[in-house]
Amino acid sequence: MKNKSILITGASGSIGFAISKKIIENGYDAVMCYNKNDSFIEKIKDFSKDYDVNIRFLKMNITDREEVKNILTKDIEENGAYYGIVLSSGITMDNAFPAMSGDEWDNVIDVNLKSFYNIVNPLIMPMIRNKKGGRIIAISSITGLIGNRGQVNYAASKAGLIGAVKSLAIELDKRNITVNCIAPGIIESEMINDEIIEHAKNMIPLKRIGKPEDVANAVNFLLSDEANYITKQVISVDGGMY
């Protein structure tokens, strides 16, 4: 595991932050991408002090294709190819579809789906040339599997991720690079209040909402050698909702 680098997008979010910590905890070098919120950086630096890993932070707008390509290419030239890519960036702009604005549609598609191309495309060939295999993991959503009222844009973006992952897995199967999706259900975050939590419990067979660490544990498994025969899959982390 030593010297395997994992790139994480959306590292400042609750799920991305938990994934970053889990990756560091398990001895991977972590390359964390963020845009505006840099408040997590000092927390990660403090957390990583107890582990023999290298960490670095890449500030970028993942919807800006040229910016992303330039930043990632420079980082690879200086530090080598990544072993793993974890795509955990995501936004919501909920609205009933007849009232949904073009910006609400475009912004969600740009961040949640178009960024898959922007991030992964420039990283594929360095990963292949490295000849050490690799892991690509996209964080989709249960909404991409079953839909949800007021989230046509979000559901489309997350379902699109699933299709992209399944197709890319076929393209890379002979390269020992696995490509998978994780579809979280309702996960704790600063946006979820107690009323939502109590209502959600009634819909979840395990009678609790998920924690960011539940998603991070699934990511950690898919990065591991134990998951080297798993590709083109969607793993639901939803307490049995789907």
Secondary structure, DSSP 4 states (H G I P E B T S, - for coil): -TT-EEEEESTTSHHHHHHHHHHHHTT-EEEEEESS--THHHHHHHHHTTSS--EEEEE--TT-HHHHHHHHHHHHHHH---SEEEE---------GGG--HHHHHHHHIIIIIHHHHHHHHHHHHHHHHTS-EEEEEE--THHHH--TT-HHHHHHHHHHHHHHHHHHHHHGGGTEEEEEEEE-SB--TT--HHHHHHHHTT-TTSS-B-HHHHHHHHHHHHSGGGTT--S-EEEESTT--
